[in-house]
Amino acid sequence: MQDLTERILSLIKESGVATGIVNVSVVGSTASISTIEFEPGLKRDLPEFLDRLIPPSRGYGHEQTWHDGNGHSHLQATLMGPSITLPVKDGELAVGTWQQIILIENDIRPRLREVVVTVYGG
């Protein structure tokens, strides 16, 4: 799990957009983008929750087809979603004090991810 907030803020400032939206999207089928309070407890809780909700090592159809051990990773990423869109107000993200933008790697092994950020507005 990585906090992308500062990088996104920097891109918003570079864009010159004062009022609009920012879309943050990850390329790949086993990663997701969301917001959370990026603190040690929740950094532990979220992956544990996802593993309880959609546990690894089940007989998922993906496992029966590919035998690669990450069927649950695809389902977790689908549940969380590949992107979010957030408001931009006065050149800043219009989010709560304790709300950070995060990339979640749901796969069973590390991956190099491309994150696409699009800023719209004026």
ZAGUDREN-258726 format. One record per atom (N, C-alpha, C, O): residue number from 1; residue in three letters; atom name; x, y, z. Coordinates in nm, 2 decimals, always signed. Each point is the difference from the previous one (the first is absolute). Layout:
BEGIN
   nr  rest  atom      xx      yy      zz
  NUM   ala    CA       X       Y       Z
...
This chain:
BEGIN
   nr  rest  atom      xx      yy      zz
    1   met     N   +0.09   -0.12   +0.00
    1   met    CA   -0.09   +0.12   +0.00
    1   met     C   +0.09   +0.12   +0.00
    1   met     O   +0.09   +0.01   +0.08
    2   gln     N   -0.12   +0.09   -0.17
    2   gln    CA   +0.08   +0.12   -0.01
    2   gln     C   -0.09   +0.12   +0.00
    2   gln     O   -0.11   +0.00   -0.05
    3   asp     N   +0.16   +0.10   +0.12
    3   asp    CA   -0.07   +0.13   +0.01
    3   asp     C   +0.04   +0.08   -0.12
    3   asp     O   +0.12   +0.04   -0.02
    4   leu     N   -0.22   +0.00   -0.07
    4   leu    CA   +0.03   +0.07   -0.12
    4   leu     C   -0.04   +0.15   +0.01
    4   leu     O   +0.02   +0.08   -0.09
    5   thr     N   -0.07   -0.04   +0.20
    5   thr    CA   -0.06   +0.13   +0.02
    5   thr     C   +0.09   +0.12   -0.04
    5   thr     O   -0.04   +0.08   -0.08
    6   glu     N   +0.16   -0.08   +0.13
    6   glu    CA   +0.10   +0.11   -0.03
    6   glu     C   +0.03   +0.01   -0.15
    6   glu     O   +0.01   +0.11   -0.05
    7   arg     N   +0.01   -0.23   -0.01
    7   arg    CA   +0.02   +0.00   -0.15
    7   arg     C   -0.12   +0.05   -0.08
    7   arg     O   +0.02   +0.08   -0.09
    8   ile     N   -0.14   -0.11   +0.14
    8   ile    CA   -0.12   +0.05   -0.07
    8   ile     C   -0.01   +0.15   +0.02
    8   ile     O   -0.03   +0.07   -0.10
    9   leu     N   +0.05   -0.03   +0.22
    9   leu    CA   +0.00   +0.15   +0.03
    9   leu     C   +0.09   +0.07   -0.09
    9   leu     O   -0.03   +0.11   -0.05
   10   ser     N   +0.15   -0.16   +0.03
   10   ser    CA   +0.10   +0.06   -0.08
   10   ser     C   -0.04   +0.01   -0.15
   10   ser     O   +0.02   +0.10   -0.06
   11   leu     N   -0.09   -0.20   +0.01
   11   leu    CA   -0.05   +0.00   -0.13
   11   leu     C   -0.11   +0.09   -0.02
   11   leu     O   -0.01   +0.07   -0.11
   12   ile     N   -0.07   -0.05   +0.21
   12   ile    CA   -0.11   +0.10   -0.01
   12   ile     C   +0.06   +0.14   -0.01
   12   ile     O   -0.05   +0.08   -0.08
   13   lys     N   +0.14   -0.05   +0.17
   13   lys    CA   +0.07   +0.13   -0.01
   13   lys     C   +0.06   +0.02   -0.13
   13   lys     O   -0.01   +0.11   -0.06
   14   glu     N   +0.08   -0.21   +0.00
   14   glu    CA   +0.07   +0.02   -0.13
   14   glu     C   -0.10   +0.02   -0.11
   14   glu     O   +0.03   +0.07   -0.09
   15   ser     N   -0.15   -0.12   +0.11
   15   ser    CA   -0.11   +0.01   -0.11
   15   ser     C   -0.05   +0.14   +0.00
   15   ser     O   -0.05   +0.05   -0.11
   16   gly     N   +0.05   +0.03   +0.22
   16   gly    CA   -0.06   +0.13   +0.00
   16   gly     C   -0.15   +0.00   +0.02
   16   gly     O   -0.06   +0.11   +0.00
   17   val     N   +0.00   -0.23   +0.02
   17   val    CA   -0.14   -0.01   +0.01
   17   val     C   -0.04   +0.05   +0.14
   17   val     O   +0.05   -0.05   +0.10
   18   ala     N   -0.14   +0.15   -0.09
   18   ala    CA   -0.05   +0.05   +0.13
   18   ala     C   -0.13   -0.07   +0.05
   18   ala     O   -0.01   -0.03   +0.11
   19   thr     N   -0.08   +0.00   -0.21
   19   thr    CA   -0.13   -0.06   +0.03
   19   thr     C   -0.02   -0.11   -0.10
   19   thr     O   +0.00   +0.03   -0.12
   20   gly     N   -0.03   -0.15   +0.17
   20   gly    CA   -0.02   -0.11   -0.09
   20   gly     C   +0.00   -0.13   +0.07
   20   gly     O   -0.05   -0.02   +0.11
   21   ile     N   +0.11   -0.08   -0.18
   21   ile    CA   +0.01   -0.14   +0.06
   21   ile     C   +0.13   -0.06   -0.04
   21   ile     O   +0.07   +0.04   -0.10
   22   val     N   -0.03   -0.13   +0.18
   22   val    CA   +0.12   -0.08   -0.03
   22   val     C   -0.04   -0.15   +0.00
   22   val     O   -0.07   -0.05   +0.09
   23   asn     N   +0.11   -0.02   -0.19
   23   asn    CA   -0.02   -0.15   -0.01
   23   asn     C   +0.13   -0.07   +0.02
   23   asn     O   +0.10   +0.04   -0.07
   24   val     N   -0.10   -0.13   +0.16
   24   val    CA   +0.12   -0.08   +0.02
   24   val     C   -0.03   -0.15   -0.03
   24   val     O   -0.09   -0.05   +0.06
   25   ser     N   +0.17   -0.01   -0.15
   25   ser    CA   -0.04   -0.13   -0.04
   25   ser     C   +0.13   -0.09   -0.01
   25   ser     O   +0.11   +0.05   -0.04
   26   val     N   -0.12   -0.17   +0.08
   26   val    CA   +0.12   -0.09   -0.01
   26   val     C   -0.03   -0.10   -0.11
   26   val     O   -0.11   -0.05   -0.03
   27   val     N   +0.22   +0.03   -0.05
   27   val    CA   +0.00   -0.10   -0.11
   27   val     C   +0.03   -0.14   +0.05
   27   val     O   +0.11   -0.02   +0.06
   28   gly     N   -0.20   -0.07   -0.08
   28   gly    CA   +0.02   -0.14   +0.05
   28   gly     C   -0.12   -0.05   +0.07
   28   gly     O   -0.08   +0.07   +0.04
   29   ser     N   +0.07   -0.20   -0.04
   29   ser    CA   -0.12   -0.07   +0.05
   29   ser     C   +0.01   -0.05   +0.14
   29   ser     O   -0.10   -0.06   +0.05
   30   thr     N   +0.21   +0.09   +0.02
   30   thr    CA   +0.01   -0.05   +0.14
   30   thr     C   +0.05   +0.11   +0.09
   30   thr     O   +0.05   -0.03   +0.11
   31   ala     N   -0.07   +0.16   -0.15
   31   ala    CA   +0.03   +0.11   +0.09
   31   ala     C   -0.13   +0.09   +0.00
   31   ala     O   -0.08   -0.01   -0.08
   32   ser     N   +0.08   +0.10   +0.18
   32   ser    CA   -0.12   +0.09   +0.02
   32   ser     C   +0.04   +0.13   +0.05
   32   ser     O   +0.11   +0.01   +0.06
   33   ile     N   -0.20   +0.09   -0.08
   33   ile    CA   +0.02   +0.13   +0.05
   33   ile     C   -0.11   +0.03   +0.10
   33   ile     O   -0.12   -0.03   -0.03
   34   ser     N   +0.15   +0.10   +0.14
   34   ser    CA   -0.11   +0.04   +0.09
   34   ser     C   +0.05   +0.11   +0.09
   34   ser     O   +0.10   +0.06   -0.02
   35   thr     N   -0.18   -0.02   +0.12
   35   thr    CA   +0.04   +0.09   +0.10
   35   thr     C   -0.02   -0.06   +0.14
   35   thr     O   -0.08   -0.09   +0.01
   36   ile     N   +0.17   +0.13   +0.08
   36   ile    CA   -0.01   -0.06   +0.13
   36   ile     C   +0.09   +0.10   +0.09
   36   ile     O   +0.08   +0.08   -0.05
   37   glu     N   -0.10   -0.09   +0.18
   37   glu    CA   +0.10   +0.06   +0.09
   37   glu     C   +0.12   -0.09   +0.00
   37   glu     O   +0.00   -0.11   +0.05
   38   phe     N   +0.11   +0.16   -0.11
   38   phe    CA   +0.12   -0.08   -0.02
   38   phe     C   +0.08   +0.00   +0.13
   38   phe     O   +0.10   +0.08   +0.02
   39   glu     N   -0.14   -0.16   +0.07
   39   glu    CA   +0.07   -0.02   +0.14
   39   glu     C   +0.02   -0.14   +0.02
   39   glu     O   -0.07   -0.09   -0.06
   40   pro     N   +0.16   +0.05   +0.15
   40   pro    CA   +0.05   -0.14   +0.02
   40   pro     C   -0.12   -0.10   +0.03
   40   pro     O   +0.00   -0.11   -0.06
   41   gly     N   -0.09   +0.15   +0.14
   41   gly    CA   -0.11   -0.09   +0.03
   41   gly     C   -0.08   -0.04   -0.13
   41   gly     O   -0.03   -0.12   -0.02
   42   leu     N   -0.02   +0.22   -0.05
   42   leu    CA   -0.07   -0.02   -0.12
   42   leu     C   +0.08   -0.06   -0.11
   42   leu     O   -0.05   -0.08   -0.09
   43   lys     N   +0.18   +0.11   +0.08
   43   lys    CA   +0.09   -0.07   -0.10
   43   lys     C   +0.00   -0.15   +0.03
   43   lys     O   +0.02   -0.07   -0.10
   44   arg     N   -0.04   +0.03   +0.22
   44   arg    CA   +0.00   -0.14   +0.03
   44   arg     C   -0.14   -0.06   -0.01
   44   arg     O   -0.02   -0.11   -0.06
   45   asp     N   -0.08   +0.19   +0.10
   45   asp    CA   -0.14   -0.04   +0.00
   45   asp     C   -0.06   -0.03   -0.14
   45   asp     O   -0.07   -0.10   -0.02
   46   leu     N   +0.10   +0.19   -0.07
   46   leu    CA   -0.06   -0.01   -0.13
   46   leu     C   +0.04   -0.13   -0.07
   46   leu     O   -0.09   -0.07   -0.05
   47   pro     N   +0.21   +0.04   +0.03
   47   pro    CA   +0.04   -0.13   -0.06
   47   pro     C   -0.06   -0.12   +0.07
   47   pro     O   -0.04   -0.10   -0.06
   48   glu     N   +0.04   +0.10   +0.20
   48   glu    CA   -0.05   -0.11   +0.08
   48   glu     C   -0.15   -0.01   -0.03
   48   glu     O   -0.05   -0.11   -0.01
   49   phe     N   -0.02   +0.22   +0.00
   49   phe    CA   -0.15   +0.00   -0.03
   49   phe     C   -0.02   -0.06   -0.13
   49   phe     O   -0.09   -0.08   -0.02
   50   leu     N   +0.16   +0.12   -0.08
   50   leu    CA   -0.01   -0.05   -0.14
   50   leu     C   +0.02   -0.15   -0.01
   50   leu     O   -0.07   -0.07   -0.06
   51   asp     N   +0.17   +0.02   +0.14
   51   asp    CA   +0.03   -0.14   +0.00
   51   asp     C   -0.11   -0.08   +0.07
   51   asp     O   -0.02   -0.12   -0.03
   52   arg     N   -0.04   +0.18   +0.13
   52   arg    CA   -0.12   -0.07   +0.07
   52   arg     C   -0.12   +0.00   -0.10
   52   arg     O   -0.07   -0.10   +0.00
   53   leu     N   +0.05   +0.21   -0.07
   53   leu    CA   -0.11   +0.01   -0.08
   53   leu     C   +0.01   -0.08   -0.13
   53   leu     O   -0.09   -0.07   -0.04
   54   ile     N   +0.21   +0.07   -0.02
   54   ile    CA   +0.03   -0.08   -0.12
   54   ile     C   +0.14   -0.07   +0.03
   54   ile     O   +0.10   +0.05   -0.04
   55   pro     N   -0.11   -0.16   +0.11
   55   pro    CA   +0.13   -0.07   +0.04
   55   pro     C   +0.08   -0.06   -0.11
   55   pro     O   -0.06   -0.04   -0.10
   56   pro     N   +0.19   +0.04   +0.12
   56   pro    CA   +0.09   -0.07   -0.09
   56   pro     C   -0.02   -0.16   +0.01
   56   pro     O   -0.06   -0.05   +0.09
   57   ser     N   +0.11   -0.02   -0.19
   57   ser    CA   +0.01   -0.14   +0.00
   57   ser     C   -0.14   -0.07   +0.00
   57   ser     O   -0.02   -0.10   +0.06
   58   arg     N   -0.07   +0.16   -0.13
   58   arg    CA   -0.13   -0.06   -0.03
   58   arg     C   +0.00   -0.06   -0.14
   58   arg     O   +0.08   +0.03   -0.08
   59   gly     N   -0.19   -0.11   +0.05
   59   gly    CA   -0.01   -0.06   -0.13
   59   gly     C   -0.07   +0.10   -0.10
   59   gly     O   -0.10   -0.04   -0.06
   60   tyr     N   +0.15   +0.16   +0.05
   60   tyr    CA   -0.05   +0.09   -0.10
   60   tyr     C   +0.02   -0.05   -0.14
   60   tyr     O   +0.09   -0.07   -0.03
   61   gly     N   -0.18   +0.11   -0.06
   61   gly    CA   +0.01   -0.04   -0.14
   61   gly     C   +0.13   +0.04   -0.06
   61   gly     O   +0.06   -0.07   -0.08
   62   his     N   -0.01   +0.19   +0.12
   62   his    CA   +0.13   +0.05   -0.05
   62   his     C   +0.11   -0.10   +0.04
   62   his     O   +0.09   -0.03   -0.08
   63   glu     N   -0.10   -0.02   +0.20
   63   glu    CA   +0.11   -0.10   +0.04
   63   glu     C   -0.01   -0.13   -0.08
   63   glu     O   +0.10   -0.05   -0.03
   64   gln     N   -0.22   +0.01   +0.00
   64   gln    CA   -0.02   -0.12   -0.07
   64   gln     C   +0.05   +0.01   -0.15
   64   gln     O   +0.05   -0.09   -0.06
   65   thr     N   -0.05   +0.22   +0.01
   65   thr    CA   +0.04   +0.02   -0.13
   65   thr     C   +0.15   +0.03   -0.01
   65   thr     O   +0.07   -0.06   -0.08
   66   trp     N   -0.01   +0.14   +0.17
   66   trp    CA   +0.13   +0.05   -0.01
   66   trp     C   +0.10   -0.06   +0.10
   66   trp     O   +0.12   +0.00   -0.02
   67   his     N   -0.17   -0.05   +0.14
   67   his    CA   +0.08   -0.05   +0.11
   67   his     C   +0.11   +0.09   +0.04
   67   his     O   +0.11   -0.04   +0.03
   68   asp     N   -0.14   +0.17   -0.02
   68   asp    CA   +0.11   +0.10   +0.03
   68   asp     C   -0.02   +0.05   +0.14
   68   asp     O   +0.08   +0.09   +0.04
   69   gly     N   -0.18   -0.13   +0.04
   69   gly    CA   -0.01   +0.03   +0.14
   69   gly     C   -0.06   +0.14   +0.03
   69   gly     O   +0.00   +0.04   +0.11
   70   asn     N   -0.05   +0.03   -0.22
   70   asn    CA   -0.04   +0.14   +0.03
   70   asn     C   -0.15   +0.02   -0.04
   70   asn     O   -0.03   +0.12   -0.03
   71   gly     N   -0.05   -0.22   +0.02
   71   gly    CA   -0.14   +0.02   -0.03
   71   gly     C   -0.07   +0.10   +0.10
   71   gly     O   -0.07   +0.09   -0.05
   72   his     N   +0.10   -0.10   +0.17
   72   his    CA   -0.05   +0.09   +0.10
   72   his     C   +0.05   +0.15   -0.02
   72   his     O   -0.08   +0.09   +0.03
   73   ser     N   +0.20   -0.08   -0.08
   73   ser    CA   +0.05   +0.13   -0.03
   73   ser     C   -0.08   +0.08   -0.11
   73   ser     O   -0.03   +0.12   +0.02
   74   his     N   -0.01   -0.19   -0.12
   74   his    CA   -0.09   +0.06   -0.10
   74   his     C   -0.13   +0.04   +0.06
   74   his     O   -0.05   +0.11   -0.03
   75   leu     N   -0.01   -0.19   +0.11
   75   leu    CA   -0.13   +0.03   +0.06
   75   leu     C   +0.01   +0.11   +0.10
   75   leu     O   -0.09   +0.09   +0.00
   76   gln     N   +0.19   -0.08   +0.08
   76   gln    CA   +0.02   +0.11   +0.09
   76   gln     C   +0.02   +0.13   -0.08
   76   gln     O   -0.06   +0.10   +0.04
   77   ala     N   +0.14   -0.10   -0.14
   77   ala    CA   +0.02   +0.12   -0.08
   77   ala     C   -0.13   +0.04   -0.07
   77   ala     O   -0.03   +0.12   -0.01
   78   thr     N   -0.05   -0.21   -0.03
   78   thr    CA   -0.13   +0.03   -0.07
   78   thr     C   -0.09   +0.07   +0.11
   78   thr     O   -0.07   +0.09   -0.03
   79   leu     N   +0.07   -0.15   +0.15
   79   leu    CA   -0.09   +0.05   +0.10
   79   leu     C   +0.04   +0.15   +0.04
   79   leu     O   -0.08   +0.08   +0.01
   80   met     N   +0.21   -0.06   +0.00
   80   met    CA   +0.05   +0.13   +0.04
   80   met     C   -0.01   +0.10   -0.11
   80   met     O   -0.03   +0.12   +0.02
   81   gly     N   +0.06   -0.16   -0.14
   81   gly    CA   -0.01   +0.08   -0.12
   81   gly     C   +0.14   +0.06   -0.05
   81   gly     O   +0.09   +0.02   +0.08
   82   pro     N   -0.08   +0.00   -0.21
   82   pro    CA   +0.13   +0.04   -0.05
   82   pro     C   +0.02   +0.15   +0.00
   82   pro     O   +0.11   +0.05   -0.03
   83   ser     N   -0.21   +0.03   +0.06
   83   ser    CA   +0.01   +0.14   +0.00
   83   ser     C   -0.09   +0.08   +0.09
   83   ser     O   -0.10   -0.06   +0.05
   84   ile     N   +0.13   +0.18   -0.03
   84   ile    CA   -0.09   +0.10   +0.08
   84   ile     C   +0.01   +0.13   -0.07
   84   ile     O   +0.10   +0.04   -0.07
   85   thr     N   -0.21   +0.04   +0.09
   85   thr    CA   -0.01   +0.13   -0.05
   85   thr     C   -0.03   +0.09   +0.12
   85   thr     O   -0.10   -0.03   +0.07
   86   leu     N   +0.18   +0.13   -0.05
   86   leu    CA   -0.02   +0.09   +0.11
   86   leu     C   +0.00   +0.15   -0.04
   86   leu     O   +0.05   +0.03   -0.11
   87   pro     N   -0.12   +0.05   +0.19
   87   pro    CA   -0.01   +0.14   -0.04
   87   pro     C   +0.13   +0.08   +0.03
   87   pro     O   +0.07   -0.03   +0.09
   88   val     N   -0.05   +0.13   -0.18
   88   val    CA   +0.11   +0.10   +0.02
   88   val     C   -0.07   +0.13   +0.02
   88   val     O   -0.08   +0.05   -0.07
   89   lys     N   +0.12   +0.02   +0.18
   89   lys    CA   -0.06   +0.13   +0.04
   89   lys     C   +0.12   +0.09   +0.04
   89   lys     O   +0.08   -0.04   +0.08
   90   asp     N   -0.08   +0.16   -0.14
   90   asp    CA   +0.11   +0.09   +0.03
   90   asp     C   +0.14   -0.06   -0.02
   90   asp     O   +0.09   +0.03   +0.08
   91   gly     N   -0.08   -0.11   -0.18
   91   gly    CA   +0.13   -0.06   -0.03
   91   gly     C   +0.04   -0.11   +0.09
   91   gly     O   +0.12   -0.04   -0.01
   92   glu     N   -0.20   -0.01   +0.10
   92   glu    CA   +0.03   -0.10   +0.10
   92   glu     C   -0.10   -0.11   -0.01
   92   glu     O   -0.11   +0.01   -0.06
   93   leu     N   +0.15   -0.13   +0.11
   93   leu    CA   -0.10   -0.11   +0.01
   93   leu     C   -0.10   +0.04   +0.10
   93   leu     O   +0.03   +0.04   +0.11
   94   ala     N   -0.16   -0.06   -0.14
   94   ala    CA   -0.11   +0.02   +0.10
   94   ala     C   -0.03   -0.13   +0.07
   94   ala     O   -0.10   -0.06   -0.02
   95   val     N   +0.19   +0.03   +0.11
   95   val    CA   -0.01   -0.13   +0.08
   95   val     C   +0.01   +0.04   +0.15
   95   val     O   +0.05   +0.11   +0.04
   96   gly     N   -0.08   -0.21   +0.04
   96   gly    CA   +0.01   +0.02   +0.15
   96   gly     C   +0.15   +0.00   +0.04
   96   gly     O   +0.09   -0.05   -0.07
   97   thr     N   -0.07   +0.11   +0.19
   97   thr    CA   +0.13   +0.00   +0.06
   97   thr     C   +0.07   -0.13   +0.01
   97   thr     O   +0.12   -0.02   -0.03
   98   trp     N   -0.20   -0.08   +0.06
   98   trp    CA   +0.06   -0.14   +0.02
   98   trp     C   -0.03   -0.09   -0.12
   98   trp     O   +0.00   -0.12   +0.02
   99   gln     N   -0.02   +0.18   -0.13
   99   gln    CA   -0.03   -0.08   -0.12
   99   gln     C   +0.11   +0.01   -0.10
   99   gln     O   +0.03   +0.10   -0.06
  100   gln     N   +0.04   -0.21   +0.04
  100   gln    CA   +0.11   -0.01   -0.10
  100   gln     C   -0.04   -0.09   -0.11
  100   gln     O   -0.08   -0.09   +0.01
  101   ile     N   +0.14   +0.12   -0.13
  101   ile    CA   -0.02   -0.09   -0.12
  101   ile     C   +0.11   -0.11   +0.01
  101   ile     O   +0.12   +0.03   +0.01
  102   ile     N   -0.17   -0.15   -0.03
  102   ile    CA   +0.09   -0.11   +0.01
  102   ile     C   -0.01   -0.10   -0.12
  102   ile     O   -0.10   -0.01   -0.06
  103   leu     N   +0.22   -0.05   +0.03
  103   leu    CA   +0.01   -0.11   -0.09
  103   leu     C   +0.01   -0.13   +0.08
  103   leu     O   +0.08   -0.01   +0.09
  104   ile     N   -0.17   -0.08   -0.12
  104   ile    CA   +0.01   -0.13   +0.08
  104   ile     C   +0.04   -0.11   -0.10
  104   ile     O   -0.07   -0.02   -0.10
  105   glu     N   +0.18   -0.05   +0.13
  105   glu    CA   +0.04   -0.11   -0.08
  105   glu     C   -0.07   -0.13   +0.06
  105   glu     O   +0.04   -0.04   +0.11
  106   asn     N   -0.13   -0.02   -0.18
  106   asn    CA   -0.07   -0.11   +0.05
  106   asn     C   +0.06   -0.13   -0.04
  106   asn     O   -0.03   -0.11   +0.05
  107   asp     N   +0.13   +0.11   -0.14
  107   asp    CA   +0.06   -0.12   -0.05
  107   asp     C   +0.09   -0.07   +0.10
  107   asp     O   +0.03   +0.06   +0.11
  108   ile     N   +0.00   -0.18   -0.13
  108   ile    CA   +0.08   -0.08   +0.09
  108   ile     C   +0.15   +0.03   -0.01
  108   ile     O   +0.08   -0.05   +0.08
  109   arg     N   -0.04   +0.12   -0.18
  109   arg    CA   +0.14   +0.04   -0.02
  109   arg     C   +0.01   +0.14   -0.04
  109   arg     O   -0.09   +0.06   -0.06
  110   pro     N   +0.20   +0.01   +0.09
  110   pro    CA   +0.02   +0.14   -0.04
  110   pro     C   -0.02   +0.02   -0.15
  110   pro     O   +0.05   -0.08   -0.08
  111   arg     N   -0.10   +0.19   +0.04
  111   arg    CA   -0.02   +0.04   -0.14
  111   arg     C   +0.04   +0.14   -0.02
  111   arg     O   -0.01   +0.08   +0.09
  112   leu     N   +0.06   -0.05   -0.20
  112   leu    CA   +0.03   +0.14   -0.04
  112   leu     C   -0.13   +0.05   -0.06
  112   leu     O   -0.05   -0.05   -0.10
  113   arg     N   -0.01   +0.16   +0.15
  113   arg    CA   -0.13   +0.05   -0.04
  113   arg     C   +0.02   +0.14   -0.07
  113   arg     O   +0.08   +0.08   +0.04
  114   glu     N   -0.17   -0.06   -0.14
  114   glu    CA   -0.01   +0.13   -0.06
  114   glu     C   -0.13   +0.06   +0.05
  114   glu     O   -0.11   -0.06   +0.00
  115   val     N   +0.12   +0.18   +0.05
  115   val    CA   -0.12   +0.07   +0.05
  115   val     C   -0.02   +0.12   -0.10
  115   val     O   +0.09   +0.08   -0.02
  116   val     N   -0.21   -0.07   -0.03
  116   val    CA   -0.03   +0.11   -0.09
  116   val     C   -0.09   +0.10   +0.07
  116   val     O   -0.10   -0.03   +0.07
  117   val     N   +0.15   +0.16   -0.07
  117   val    CA   -0.07   +0.11   +0.07
  117   val     C   -0.04   +0.10   -0.11
  117   val     O   +0.08   +0.04   -0.08
  118   thr     N   -0.21   -0.01   +0.08
  118   thr    CA   -0.06   +0.09   -0.09
  118   thr     C   -0.07   +0.11   +0.08
  118   thr     O   -0.09   -0.02   +0.08
  119   val     N   +0.13   +0.15   -0.11
  119   val    CA   -0.06   +0.11   +0.07
  119   val     C   -0.08   +0.08   -0.10
  119   val     O   +0.05   +0.04   -0.11
  120   tyr     N   -0.18   -0.02   +0.14
  120   tyr    CA   -0.09   +0.07   -0.09
  120   tyr     C   -0.05   +0.13   +0.08
  120   tyr     O   -0.01   +0.00   +0.12
  121   gly     N   -0.01   +0.10   -0.20
  121   gly    CA   -0.06   +0.12   +0.06
  121   gly     C   +0.06   +0.13   -0.05
  121   gly     O   +0.07   +0.00   -0.10
  122   gly     N   -0.10   +0.11   +0.18
  122   gly    CA   +0.05   +0.13   -0.05
  122   gly     C   +0.06   +0.07   +0.12
  122   gly     O   +0.05   +0.12   -0.02
